[in-house]
Amino acid sequence: METRWIAAIFARDLDTWRKEILAFPDEASIWATLPGVTNSAGTLTLHIAGNLSHFVGAVLGGSGYVRDRDREFAARDVPRAELLATLDDAGRAVQAALGGARPIDLEAAYPEVVAGRYRVVTGDFVVHLVSHCAFHLGQVGYLRRILTGDAMSTGAVGIPSLATAHEVKAG
């Protein structure tokens, strides 16, 4: 598998994430939760941006990013513009690392011990990161819909935005 395809999936999902954050009616609602929901859309945004900036950007891409995971979960009322900027930064880091300009051996051991105790293969972990991003994107989408009562879709995980997708005529 080519890493540029993985980078394109991340780009698609981060673009949809931006749309989700922009679809919240105001900044306060980005930080709202409901009973039984631990993390707000704002918290999840900081978390996924930090996660990708570290695991993809810094570890695989050598960006120099230093993660502050505690802040990802403790910060509140970060302005929407700053949340969007963190997503954009993460997207650029992913593109720089996986976009094809530098070779990444997906069969090699991931260069860092994960979660303080696990050795994994790079490709396995990168696919996990794609899934992790999509999981939290879905949470943000449902949280927005429940909090606002707005059932509008932002087009998450659409086939047309796959790097190799092209429409074929029926018949």
Disulfide bonds with the S-S distance in Angstrom:
none
